[in-house]
Every structure is written in C-alpha cells, then in structure tokens.
Amino acid sequence: MSTRGEREMEREEKDGENKRELRITDYWSQSEQRVVELLHSTTRECANFIKVLQPFNQTHLYVCGTGAFHPVCAYLEVGKKLEDSVFRLEPLIENGRGKSPYDPKLLTASMLIDGELYSGTSADFMGRDFAIFRTLGQHHPIRTEQHDSRWLNDPRFLSVHLIPESDNPEDDKIYLFFRENAMDGEHAGKATHARIGQLCKNDFGGHRSLVNKWTTFLKARLVCSVPGLNGIDTHFDELQDVFLMSTKDPKNPTIYAVFTTSSNIFKGSAVCLYSMADIRRVFLGPYAHRDGPNYQWVPFPGRVPYPRPGTCPSKTFGGFDSTKDLPDDVVTFARGHPAMFNPIYPINNRPIIVKTDTDYQFTQIVVDKVEAEDGQYDVMFIGTDMGTVLKVVSIPRGSWHDLEEVLLEEMTVFRVGPSYCYQIIMFPLLFPQQQLYLGSELGISQMPLHRCEVYGKACAECCLARDPYCAWDGTECSRYFPMAKRRTRRQDIRNGDPLTQCSDLQHHVYAVENSSTFLECSAKSQRALTYWQYQQANDDQRQDIKAEDRFVHTEQGLLIRTLNKKDSGTYVCQAVEHGFMQTLLKVTLEVIDTEPHLSQQVQLHQQQQGLVHAHTHVNAHGLAAKWKHLQERQKGRNRRTHELERAPRSV
C-alpha cells in the first residue's frame, strides 16, 4: 500500500467464525482507492469491452473499447460486400478518451455523423466527469461544461440521433436521450429524471466564454406517467431505451421510449410515445431559473437575449454565421440556463403500454411499421431483463386516444438451465430480410418478424391472432402482402372478428317443424368448454341456451328436439378456456312449416340462390335425411311418383 495519507485500520472478530473483516477508513487520493478496488475486482473487468461500433465509410467501422480501463479506438475493415469476407483490424490505435468510458459498467451512447463522433460518456478514470463530446473530424474537440450539475448530473446515456430542424442543413440538431439525478431543488429527496438534450450540429463553441464548449446545449425532462384518480400520477422515471420511427416527414419522427420504475413499492414498466412537435414546443418555452426565498426552480421571468439560446446559427434565422459570433449575453445566458422549465408529456398524456407486478422489466424496444388490410400498425418488439422478447401491437378502439394493447407473442431467445436467462441486446431491424437480430453473452440470434404458422390452421384462429404480418389466404395462415388479391386474404386487426372474415363460420340451416336437428360444434382443446347462445331475428340480445328437455348439450354439439317456429334464429357456439373466448360456429336456423307449398318455396329459393345448407361442423347427412323426409311427405300428398332433387351438399 502507499504510505501517503492517513489510514485507520480496524479489525473485528466475528462471533462463531474464524474470519476477520478488514475495514479501511482512508484519506488517500481517490485514484489510489480505485486502484485498490480494481485489484480486488475480477479480471473480467480488465477485458476490452466494445462501447462504440459505428460505420465510418463503405469499407470500415470505427470501434472503441474500454481497453482494460484505458480506452482505445481503431478502424476495422469489413469490406464493401458480404462476399468480400474481410475482417481486419487496422494497426493504427487511437486514444479513446471522450469516446469510450473507462469502466465497462457505465452506459454510453454515440453516433458518427459526417466523419465526426458525437458521444455521451465518462471522460475520467473515476467515472465522475460525464460529458457530451464531439471528436474526430477537422474541428477542435468540443464538450459540455465541466463539473456543473445544471448541465449534467451523473447521467447515463442511452442514444444519440440526428433530426433535421428544417430543409436547411445548417439547422440540423443532435438529440441525446439519457437519465440523470434530479437537479438540486428540482425534487424533494433523491430522484431520477429522464432527459432529452439538444445541440446544434454546427456548434463550434464560444469566442470568449464557453470556448470549445457547447453553446447551444439545452435539456428537458421526459415524463411518462399514469394519471391517478386522486390527482397523484404514477411515474416511470428510469428511461431504458429509445427508438425513432421514421415517418414521411424526416423532421418529425415518432419517438418510442421504454421506462421502468425507480420505486421500491412496486415493479413496473411502460412504453410512452412522443412527438417532435411537443418536444420543439418545450424547447421554445420558458427556461428553468432558480429564484425566490426558497431558491426554487421557476420559469425565467426576465428578457431572453437575441438570438434565442439554443438556436442554430444559419441563414434561416439570419444574423450570425457561427456560434463564435454570438453576443456575450447570449453565451452567458446559455451557460447558466441549460434546462427548460416545462416537461415533455407523451401523446395522450399516458403510456401506450403498462406492465406492473411482473417478473420482468422492459429493457429495449424496436418498432416496425406494418401495412395491414385495414391500415398501418406499429408492431413493437420489446426486450426484457429475463431474456424474452414481447411482440406487441397497439390498436385504436374508437380513436387514437383509446388504444388496446394486444400481446401477439412472448418468445424466450436465450436460456441456459431451467431458470437462468440472459439479458438481450436488440439491434435495428434488417430489411428486406424481415429479421430481428439479438445479442447476449452467449452470442447473436436471428429471429423472424413473423411466424404466422404458430396461429393454427383455421381461418378463425388466424383472424383472432390480430397479427398485422399475417392473414388467412384460403388454406393457411401466411404472410400478408398488401399487393395480393383481395379475394385471397382474410384479416381484421382492428376488431379481430372472424365472423366477418371467415365464411366457414357462418351457415344457413333449414329444419322441419316438430322434428329434431343437431348442430355440430366441438373445440380442439380438451380443456376448453363450449356453450351456446341464441338470438332471434328481431332481437339484439343473445340468450344462453340452458340444458333442458328439448336442448341437449353434448361434446359434439347441440341437439334440439321437437322444433317449433320460435326456434328459428341465430345459434352461436363459443369455446372458453382460461378466460379467453373464441367463436367456433354461427348458424342461422330456419324452421320450415310442414305445409307442402312452403317447402316448395324453400326448395325453389334454394335453387335460385345456391345456398349452402350445411358445413363441416354441421351434420350434413342428418340434414339430407330431413330433406328426404320432407320430400316423401310432399309425394304422398300430391300422389306423384317423380324423383325430387336432393339437398345441395356442403362445400
């Protein structure tokens, strides 16, 4: 040990144990303490953990790693095409400070834009100096203000994105998503806040103040909460991941954000949706300012200097060609007011997905826009800390203010042993291969975006799945293609109603008065229970059919004895299992009078309309026998011997 500084060593004997605990209260330098911690840590931390992996040009990647607590960067040649089979590390090794953290446990985010690397990371060995850097390129490196909690307060960076502000490239802005400790006076007690930060791509720092520092940096709070009945919202403050969904307007992508709770009371996750219009509105709003007897955060009450701090120097707003030309009062104001007062609320002021009291929490999200028969839907692939992927779609019930969350699939990607799962890392979707790539400590896995075959081999099951990727093509549940012929596809994502899509569920059946008929319907699952409902032609209400003398429930269907005219109507067979209800069959039963002229009218109507009287689930042979019985009665009364046509067969 070093002899510098004072050390107080205290040895405690543990009762009943032949062990000694060495407790050190020290006053030596922080770097020496960190060295001792590293000596007692596992050798695993001394590996080179890759923290930056960005495409540099058509043939090379720019790679940075922790380098055993000595960050390094290099260029990796991968070739222009997959057929090149090149994977070679260039001999030139660069210093990775300001690009990669020293400690592999620290989160970092980066993006390489026009040969310049924008990164949010820790810049020192101790992990105390967090900053947003711009390195590489022809310009001098630039960073955020150092050791100022108003700018950054122990942040954890998640992602970096370039979003155009207008048609003029000079107005382009860089947006960073991170979470950090709440600023002093911003929250009672210790709390974590989700943030979005912005800065101008053409920011080169100030001339006399903020030299080689960002002059356009601003940040605002992202709120994701569930409104409470008593006015107290349930907040999800721990921002975990962000995904930008492109739209027709590149200036206005849709932002999906994954949050978890920092509360010790309950465990939960949520997904919130944000618009760039709301984000820009907050950045054009009041600045946060500390004032008053309690030194609380309030909207800045004074005059804001011109040009407005956070505005990029360009011809769009006129007056200045560079941030170095900005007036001193603008730079001074920007240095003391980096935060906005108003928070950014999600669309509809509430999450689109909420999960509480589960064994897992959300960690990542990737979204794919899918075109279905009744519109476009955003399908979310959400990674969890249990190594699973949730495939979820939000469907508007009546409007976009009322969304229904539908869980399509839950897939375990990496699992070792009966209980242990690896946390996954999801990469952006790969088109046109329609694949999602996932990484973990075990390796990389490839997962298709759609698995239509798992939804069964019936039209109803495919329709009830409500998967925008899949549709019933007449023979099986398969991939939906918008350009396919309409007559070969059956899909209803919004309502999931198989009765309107699957013709094999709707049937018209005729039966003779005072006779019996059997409606065949059985569930595929042995654990499912079937029950029947009845609805008259002029009645909107359905009535449950209870077992009695005339109605007999069997495992194969429903037997109706001694039919009368009042039995005419619609019969619905439904299966229920674990609270899930599925319609298996819908039959319109018409009881025919025994008068001969009525039977002739029915037969003529059959021949003209080509009605189908039976289905694979309805006993066609029994129905044919009833038609034969009806025809024999007609022959006897008319004393004729000609042969009558028998009933049409089922398709």
C-alpha positions in Angstrom: 0.0 0.0 0.0 1.0 3.6 -0.5 2.3 5.4 2.6 0.7 8.7 1.6 -2.3 9.9 3.6 -3.7 8.7 6.9 -5.1 5.3 7.3 -7.2 3.9 10.1 -7.3 0.1 10.2 -9.8 -1.7 12.3 -10.1 -5.5 12.7 -13.2 -7.0 14.0 -13.5 -10.6 15.2 -16.8 -12.2 14.1 -18.6 -14.3 16.7 -18.5 -18.0 16.0 -16.4 -17.6 12.8 -12.7 -17.9 12.3 -12.7 -15.0 9.9 -11.6 -11.4 10.1 -13.1 -8.4 8.4 -10.6 -5.7 7.3 -12.3 -2.3 7.3 -10.3 0.6 5.9 -11.2 4.2 6.5 -8.8 6.2 4.4 -7.9 9.7 3.4 -5.7 8.9 0.4 -6.3 10.1 -3.1 -9.3 8.8 -5.0 -7.2 7.3 -7.7 -5.3 5.1 -5.2 -8.6 3.9 -3.8 -9.8 3.0 -7.3 -6.6 1.1 -7.9 -7.2 -1.0 -4.8 -10.8 -1.6 -5.8 -9.6 -2.9 -9.2 -7.1 -5.2 -7.6 -9.8 -6.8 -5.6 -12.2 -7.0 -8.6 -12.5 -9.8 -11.0 -10.2 -10.0 -14.0 -13.3 -9.8 -16.2 -13.4 -6.0 -15.8 -9.9 -5.8 -17.3 -11.1 -7.0 -20.7 -11.7 -4.8 -23.6 -15.4 -4.1 -23.7 -16.6 -2.7 -27.0 -18.6 0.5 -26.4 -18.6 2.2 -29.8 -19.3 0.5 -33.1 -20.2 2.9 -35.8 -19.9 2.7 -39.7 -17.1 5.0 -40.7 -17.2 4.6 -44.5 -18.2 1.9 -47.0 -15.5 -0.5 -46.0 -14.6 0.3 -42.4 -16.1 0.5 -38.9 -14.9 2.8 -36.1 -14.6 0.8 -32.9 -13.8 1.9 -29.4 -13.4 -0.2 -26.2 -12.6 0.2 -22.5 -9.1 -1.4 -23.1 -8.8 -2.6 -19.5 -9.6 0.9 -18.1 -7.5 2.6 -20.8 -10.0 3.4 -23.7 -8.7 2.8 -27.2 -10.2 3.2 -30.7 -9.3 1.6 -34.0 -10.6 1.2 -37.6 -12.0 -2.3 -38.5 -12.1 -3.2 -42.2 -15.1 -5.3 -43.0 -15.2 -5.0 -46.8 -17.9 -3.5 -49.0 -19.9 -6.6 -49.6 -20.6 -9.8 -47.6 -18.8 -11.8 -50.2 -15.5 -9.9 -49.5 -15.0 -12.0 -46.3 -12.8 -9.3 -44.8 -12.4 -8.7 -41.0 -9.1 -7.0 -40.3 -8.1 -4.5 -37.6 -6.0 -1.6 -38.8 -2.7 -1.2 -36.9 -3.4 2.5 -36.1 -4.7 2.7 -32.5 -6.1 5.9 -31.2 -6.8 7.3 -27.7 -10.4 6.6 -26.7 -10.8 9.2 -24.0 -14.0 11.1 -24.6 -15.3 8.3 -26.8 -15.5 5.3 -24.6 -15.8 5.1 -20.8 -13.0 3.6 -18.6 -15.5 1.4 -16.7 -17.4 -1.2 -18.7 -20.3 -0.9 -16.3 -21.1 2.7 -17.4 -23.6 3.3 -20.1 -22.5 5.3 -23.2 -24.1 6.4 -26.4 -22.5 7.5 -29.7 -23.2 8.3 -33.3 -20.8 9.0 -36.2 -22.2 11.8 -38.4 -20.2 13.2 -41.4 -16.9 11.9 -40.0 -17.5 13.4 -36.5 -18.2 11.3 -33.5 -20.9 12.5 -31.0 -20.7 10.6 -27.8 -22.1 10.8 -24.3 -19.7 9.2 -21.9 -17.4 9.5 -18.9 -14.1 11.1 -19.5 -12.1 10.2 -16.5 -10.8 7.1 -14.7 -13.0 7.6 -11.7 -16.2 7.9 -13.7 -17.1 11.3 -12.3 -16.6 13.6 -15.3 -19.5 12.9 -17.6 -19.8 14.9 -20.8 -21.2 15.1 -24.3 -18.3 15.2 -26.8 -17.7 15.8 -30.4 -14.4 14.3 -31.6 -12.8 13.2 -34.9 -13.2 15.3 -38.0 -11.4 18.5 -38.8 -12.6 20.7 -36.0 -11.3 21.0 -32.5 -13.0 18.6 -29.9 -15.9 20.2 -28.1 -17.7 19.1 -24.9 -20.3 20.2 -22.3 -19.4 22.4 -19.3 -17.3 20.5 -16.7 -18.4 19.9 -13.1 -21.7 21.8 -13.4 -24.7 19.7 -12.2 -27.1 22.1 -14.0 -25.7 20.7 -17.3 -25.3 17.1 -16.4 -25.8 15.4 -13.0 -24.4 11.9 -13.0 -26.1 10.9 -16.3 -26.5 7.5 -18.0 -26.6 8.0 -21.8 -28.8 5.8 -23.9 -28.9 7.0 -27.6 -27.9 9.8 -30.0 -29.9 10.9 -33.0 -29.7 13.4 -35.8 -33.0 15.0 -36.6 -33.4 17.8 -39.2 -34.9 21.0 -38.0 -35.8 22.4 -41.4 -34.9 22.0 -45.0 -31.7 23.9 -44.4 -28.9 21.5 -43.2 -27.4 24.4 -41.1 -30.4 23.9 -38.7 -29.8 20.2 -38.1 -29.7 19.3 -34.4 -28.3 16.4 -32.4 -30.7 14.9 -29.8 -29.4 12.8 -26.9 -31.6 10.7 -24.6 -30.3 10.0 -21.1 -31.4 9.7 -17.5 -29.7 11.5 -14.6 -30.2 12.6 -11.0 -32.6 15.4 -10.5 -31.0 18.8 -10.1 -30.8 20.4 -6.7 -34.2 21.8 -5.7 -36.0 20.1 -8.6 -37.3 17.2 -6.5 -37.7 16.5 -2.8 -35.1 13.9 -2.0 -33.1 11.8 -4.4 -34.8 11.1 -7.7 -34.0 10.1 -11.3 -35.3 12.0 -14.2 -35.5 11.1 -17.9 -34.0 13.7 -20.2 -33.7 14.7 -23.8 -30.9 17.0 -24.7 -30.4 19.0 -27.9 -27.4 20.8 -29.5 -26.7 22.2 -32.9 -24.6 20.2 -35.4 -22.7 23.4 -36.4 -21.9 24.5 -32.9 -18.2 25.3 -32.5 -18.2 26.9 -29.1 -17.9 30.4 -27.9 -15.3 33.1 -28.6 -14.6 34.4 -25.1 -16.9 32.3 -22.9 -17.6 28.6 -23.4 -14.5 28.2 -25.5 -14.6 24.6 -27.0 -17.8 24.1 -25.1 -21.3 23.7 -26.5 -23.2 27.0 -26.6 -26.5 25.6 -27.9 -27.0 22.7 -25.4 -30.4 22.5 -23.8 -32.2 19.7 -21.9 -35.8 19.0 -20.9 -37.5 16.3 -18.8 -39.4 13.4 -20.4 -42.5 12.5 -18.4 -44.1 9.0 -18.6 -46.8 8.6 -16.0 -50.3 7.1 -15.4 -52.8 9.7 -14.2 -54.3 8.8 -10.8 -57.9 9.2 -9.7 -56.7 11.3 -6.8 -54.6 13.5 -8.9 -51.3 11.7 -8.0 -49.6 10.3 -11.0 -47.7 7.0 -11.1 -44.3 7.9 -12.6 -42.0 5.7 -14.6 -38.7 7.7 -14.3 -36.0 5.2 -15.3 -35.5 5.7 -19.1 -34.1 2.5 -20.5 -34.2 2.8 -24.3 -35.5 4.9 -27.2 -36.4 4.1 -30.8 -37.2 6.6 -33.5 -39.8 5.5 -36.0 -39.3 7.3 -39.4 -42.3 9.0 -41.0 -42.9 10.6 -44.4 -41.5 13.8 -42.9 -37.9 13.2 -41.8 -38.2 16.2 -39.5 -40.9 14.6 -37.4 -40.1 11.0 -36.4 -42.3 9.3 -33.8 -40.3 8.6 -30.6 -40.9 5.4 -28.6 -39.4 5.3 -25.1 -39.1 2.5 -22.6 -39.3 3.3 -18.9 -39.2 1.4 -15.6 -40.0 2.4 -12.1 -37.4 3.5 -9.5 -39.9 2.9 -6.7 -39.4 0.3 -4.0 -43.2 -0.1 -3.7 -43.9 -1.9 -7.0 -42.1 -3.1 -10.1 -43.3 -1.9 -13.4 -42.5 -0.9 -17.0 -44.1 1.3 -19.6 -43.8 2.5 -23.2 -44.6 6.1 -24.0 -44.9 7.8 -27.3 -43.7 11.3 -28.1 -44.0 13.7 -31.0 -41.3 16.1 -32.2 -43.9 18.9 -32.2 -44.3 18.6 -28.4 -40.5 18.4 -28.0 -39.8 21.5 -30.0 -42.6 23.4 -28.2 -41.0 22.8 -24.9 -37.5 23.9 -26.2 -39.2 27.1 -27.4 -40.8 27.6 -24.0 -39.5 29.1 -20.7 -36.1 28.4 -19.3 -35.7 27.0 -15.8 -34.4 29.5 -13.3 -33.7 29.4 -9.6 -35.1 32.3 -7.7 -37.2 33.3 -4.7 -36.6 32.9 -0.9 -36.6 29.1 -1.2 -34.3 29.2 -4.2 -36.8 27.0 -6.2 -36.9 26.4 -9.9 -39.3 28.8 -11.7 -39.8 30.0 -15.3 -37.2 32.7 -16.2 -39.1 35.9 -15.7 -36.7 38.3 -17.4 -35.9 39.2 -21.0 -34.3 36.4 -23.1 -31.4 37.7 -25.2 -31.4 37.6 -29.0 -30.8 35.3 -30.8 -32.7 32.9 -28.5 -30.2 30.5 -26.8 -30.3 27.1 -28.4 -30.9 28.5 -31.9 -28.5 27.3 -34.5 -26.6 30.0 -36.5 -27.9 29.8 -40.0 -29.5 31.8 -42.8 -32.9 30.6 -41.7 -33.0 32.9 -38.7 -30.3 35.3 -40.0 -27.7 37.4 -38.4 -24.9 35.0 -37.4 -22.7 32.6 -39.3 -21.1 30.9 -36.4 -21.6 30.3 -32.6 -18.3 32.2 -32.2 -20.1 35.3 -33.4 -22.8 35.1 -30.8 -23.1 38.1 -28.4 -21.7 37.6 -24.9 -25.1 37.9 -23.2 -26.4 35.0 -25.3 -23.5 32.8 -24.3 -23.6 33.8 -20.7 -27.4 33.1 -20.6 -26.8 29.7 -22.2 -24.2 28.8 -19.7 -26.5 29.5 -16.7 -29.8 28.2 -18.1 -29.3 24.8 -19.9 -32.6 23.4 -18.6 -36.1 24.0 -19.8 -38.8 24.6 -17.2 -41.7 22.7 -18.8 -41.6 18.9 -19.1 -42.4 16.9 -22.2 -45.5 14.8 -21.9 -46.3 11.8 -24.1 -49.1 11.6 -26.7 -52.5 11.3 -25.0 -50.7 12.1 -21.7 -50.4 8.5 -20.8 -48.3 5.3 -21.8 -49.5 3.1 -24.6 -48.3 0.0 -22.7 -48.1 -0.6 -18.9 -46.9 -3.7 -17.2 -46.8 -4.0 -13.4 -46.3 -6.8 -10.9 -44.4 -9.0 -13.4 -41.2 -11.0 -13.0 -39.5 -8.9 -15.7 -38.9 -5.3 -16.7 -38.6 -3.8 -20.2 -35.0 -3.0 -21.3 -35.2 -2.3 -25.1 -37.5 -1.6 -27.9 -37.5 -1.9 -31.7 -40.6 -0.9 -33.8 -41.6 -1.9 -37.3 -44.4 -0.2 -39.3 -46.6 -2.8 -40.9 -49.3 -2.3 -43.5 -52.4 -4.3 -42.9 -55.7 -4.7 -44.7 -57.4 -2.0 -42.5 -54.4 0.4 -42.1 -50.9 0.7 -40.8 -49.8 -0.5 -37.4 -46.6 -0.2 -35.4 -45.5 -3.6 -34.1 -43.2 -3.3 -31.1 -40.6 -5.8 -30.2 -39.7 -5.3 -26.5 -36.8 -6.9 -24.8 -36.8 -7.8 -21.1 -34.3 -8.4 -18.4 -35.3 -12.1 -18.4 -34.1 -12.7 -21.9 -37.5 -12.7 -23.5 -39.0 -10.7 -26.4 -42.6 -9.4 -26.4 -44.3 -8.8 -29.7 -47.0 -6.2 -29.0 -49.3 -4.1 -31.2 -51.4 -1.1 -30.0 -54.8 -1.0 -31.8 -57.1 2.0 -31.6 -60.5 1.1 -30.3 -62.5 4.1 -31.3 -59.7 6.7 -31.8 -56.0 7.1 -31.2 -56.9 8.4 -27.7 -58.1 4.9 -26.7 -55.6 2.2 -27.5 -55.9 -1.5 -27.0 -52.7 -3.4 -26.2 -52.5 -6.8 -27.9 -49.7 -9.2 -26.9 -49.0 -11.3 -30.1 -46.1 -13.4 -28.9 -43.7 -13.8 -26.0 -40.5 -15.6 -27.0 -37.6 -16.8 -24.9 -34.5 -16.2 -27.0 -31.6 -17.1 -24.7 -31.9 -19.6 -21.9 -29.4 -21.7 -20.0 -30.8 -24.2 -17.5 -34.3 -24.3 -16.1 -34.4 -20.8 -14.7 -31.5 -18.6 -15.8 -32.0 -16.3 -18.8 -29.6 -13.9 -20.5 -30.4 -10.3 -20.9 -30.6 -9.5 -24.6 -29.5 -6.6 -26.8 -31.7 -5.9 -29.8 -30.3 -4.4 -33.0 -32.2 -2.4 -35.6 -34.5 -4.3 -37.9 -32.9 -5.7 -41.1 -34.8 -5.1 -44.3 -35.8 -6.6 -46.6 -34.8 -9.9 -44.9 -37.5 -9.2 -42.2 -35.2 -10.3 -39.4 -34.5 -9.1 -35.9 -31.1 -9.7 -34.5 -30.5 -10.1 -30.8 -27.3 -10.4 -28.9 -26.2 -11.7 -25.4 -23.2 -13.1 -23.7 -23.9 -16.4 -25.5 -23.8 -14.9 -29.0 -26.2 -13.5 -31.6 -29.5 -14.9 -32.6 -31.7 -14.2 -35.6 -35.4 -14.0 -35.2 -38.0 -13.6 -38.0 -40.5 -10.8 -37.5 -43.4 -13.0 -38.3 -44.3 -16.6 -37.5 -47.8 -17.0 -39.0 -47.7 -20.8 -38.7 -48.0 -20.7 -34.9 -51.5 -19.3 -35.1 -53.0 -22.6 -36.1 -54.5 -23.9 -39.3 -58.0 -22.4 -39.2 -59.3 -19.1 -40.5 -60.8 -18.1 -37.2 -57.5 -18.7 -35.3 -55.5 -16.7 -37.8 -58.0 -13.8 -37.6 -58.2 -13.8 -33.8 -54.4 -13.5 -33.6 -54.7 -10.0 -34.9 -51.1 -10.1 -36.2 -50.6 -7.4 -38.9 -48.0 -9.6 -40.5 -50.4 -12.5 -41.1 -53.6 -13.2 -43.0 -55.7 -16.2 -44.0 -55.1 -17.0 -47.6 -57.8 -19.6 -48.0 -55.7 -22.6 -47.0 -53.4 -21.4 -44.2 -52.3 -18.5 -42.0 -49.4 -17.0 -44.0 -47.5 -13.7 -44.6 -49.7 -10.8 -45.6 -48.7 -8.9 -48.7 -50.5 -5.7 -49.4 -50.3 -6.2 -53.2 -52.0 -9.6 -53.1 -55.5 -10.2 -54.5 -58.3 -9.2 -52.1 -60.2 -12.4 -52.5 -57.3 -14.5 -51.2 -56.7 -12.7 -47.9 -58.7 -12.5 -44.7 -57.5 -10.1 -42.0 -59.2 -7.9 -39.3 -56.6 -6.3 -37.0 -58.8 -3.6 -35.5 -61.7 -5.9 -34.4 -60.4 -9.4 -34.7 -63.8 -10.7 -35.7 -63.6 -14.0 -37.5 -67.4 -14.0 -38.3 -66.9 -11.1 -40.8 -63.9 -12.7 -42.4 -64.2 -16.5 -42.3 -67.1 -17.8 -44.4 -66.7 -21.3 -42.8 -68.1 -19.9 -39.6 -71.4 -18.7 -40.9 -74.1 -21.2 -42.1 -77.8 -21.2 -43.0 -79.6 -24.4 -41.9 -83.2 -25.5 -42.6 -85.1 -27.9 -40.4 -88.7 -29.2 -40.3 -91.1 -28.3 -37.6 -91.8 -30.9 -35.0 -88.6 -32.8 -36.0 -85.1 -32.7 -34.4 -81.8 -31.2 -35.6 -78.2 -31.5 -34.5 -75.8 -28.6 -34.7 -72.3 -30.0 -34.6 -69.6 -27.9 -32.8 -66.6 -29.1 -30.8 -63.5 -27.3 -29.5 -60.0 -28.5 -30.5 -58.6 -28.1 -27.0 -59.7 -30.7 -24.4 -59.6 -28.1 -21.7 -62.0 -25.7 -23.4 -65.7 -25.6 -22.5 -68.3 -24.9 -25.2 -71.6 -23.2 -24.7 -74.3 -22.0 -27.0 -76.2 -18.7 -27.3 -79.4 -18.0 -29.2 -80.6 -14.7 -30.8 -83.9 -14.1 -32.5 -84.1 -12.3 -35.8 -85.5 -9.1 -34.4 -83.7 -9.1 -31.1 -80.3 -7.5 -30.4 -79.7 -9.6 -27.2 -78.3 -13.1 -27.1 -79.6 -15.6 -24.6 -77.7 -18.5 -23.1 -79.1 -21.9 -24.1 -79.6 -24.0 -20.9 -79.8 -27.7 -20.9 -83.5 -28.9 -20.7 -85.7 -31.5 -22.3 -85.6 -30.0 -25.8 -82.0 -28.8 -25.8 -79.3 -31.4 -25.1 -75.6 -30.3 -24.8 -73.0 -32.8 -25.9 -69.3 -32.7 -26.5 -70.0 -32.8 -30.3 -72.7 -30.1 -30.4 -76.2 -29.2 -29.6 -79.3 -31.4 -30.1 -82.7 -29.6 -30.5 -85.8 -31.8 -30.1 -89.3 -31.1 -31.3 -88.6 -28.0 -33.2 -91.1 -25.2 -33.4 -91.3 -21.9 -35.2 -89.9 -20.0 -32.2 -86.6 -21.9 -32.5 -85.8 -20.0 -35.7 -82.9 -17.6 -35.2 -79.1 -17.5 -34.9 -77.2 -20.0 -32.8 -73.6 -19.2 -31.8 -71.2 -21.8 -30.5 -68.3 -20.4 -28.4 -65.3 -22.0 -26.7 -63.9 -20.6 -23.4 -60.5 -21.5 -21.9 -58.6 -19.6 -19.2 -60.9 -16.6 -19.7 -60.3 -16.5 -23.5 -63.4 -16.7 -25.6 -63.5 -17.8 -29.3 -66.4 -18.1 -31.6 -66.3 -21.5 -33.3 -69.6 -21.5 -35.3 -72.5 -19.2 -36.2 -75.6 -20.9 -37.6 -78.8 -19.3 -38.8 -81.6 -21.9 -38.2 -84.9 -21.6 -40.1 -87.7 -23.9 -39.0 -89.8 -24.9 -42.0 -93.6 -25.4 -41.8 -94.9 -28.8 -42.6 -97.3 -27.3 -45.3 -96.3 -28.5 -48.8 -96.5 -25.2 -50.5 -93.9 -23.7 -48.1 -91.5 -26.5 -48.7 -91.7 -25.9 -52.4 -91.0 -22.3 -52.0 -87.9 -23.1 -49.9 -86.7 -25.5 -52.5 -87.1 -23.0 -55.3 -85.4 -20.4 -53.3 -82.5 -22.8 -52.7 -82.0 -23.5 -56.4 -82.1 -19.8 -57.3 -79.7 -18.6 -54.5 -77.4 -21.6 -54.3 -77.5 -21.5 -50.6 -75.2 -23.8 -48.6 -77.2 -25.6 -46.0 -74.5 -27.5 -44.2 -70.9 -27.1 -43.1 -68.2 -29.4 -42.0 -69.3 -28.7 -38.4 -73.0 -29.4 -39.2 -74.3 -32.9 -39.7 -74.9 -32.8 -43.5 -76.2 -36.4 -43.7 -78.8 -35.8 -41.0 -79.9 -32.7 -42.9 -80.2 -34.6 -46.1 -82.3 -37.2 -44.4 -84.7 -34.5 -43.1 -85.0 -33.1 -46.7 -85.8 -36.6 -47.9 -88.4 -37.0 -45.2 -89.9 -33.6 -46.3 -90.0 -34.7 -49.9 -91.6 -38.0 -49.1 -94.4 -36.2 -47.3 -94.9 -34.0 -50.3 -95.0 -37.0 -52.7 -97.6 -38.7 -50.5 -99.9 -35.7 -50.5 -99.6 -34.9 -54.2 -99.7 -38.6 -55.2 -96.8 -38.2 -57.6 -94.0 -40.6 -58.4 -91.5 -38.3 -60.0 -88.0 -38.1 -58.4 -87.1 -35.0 -56.5 -83.7 -33.3 -56.3 -81.9 -33.9 -53.0 -80.5 -31.1 -50.9 -77.2 -29.4 -52.0 -74.1 -30.8 -50.4 -71.7 -28.8 -48.3 -68.7 -27.2 -49.8 
